[in-house]
Amino acid sequence: MTDLSTSTAVDNTTLPSLELDTAVRVAQKMLTAYGDTSRFDIAQYAQAYGAFTESIRLLLRAVGAEAGEGL
């Protein structure tokens, strides 16, 4: 089995950047999918809310500010 802990493909300096890039892409996709809620029913609102909170959680984690910290 290959030991990935010594891999140079992704090091610790690029990891935060990759996390932020991923979080931004997820947030953009969520905004595209759920940005217009004018025709949503209650189930679609619930789904949009879940997607919104997940994308915010990913963004906060990517910038090192987990939910609940500093409150």
Summary of the structure (lengths in Angstrom):
residues: 71
radius of gyration: 16.3
end to end distance: 43.9
largest distance: 51.8
contacts: 142
relative contact order: 0.14
helix: 62%
strand: 0%
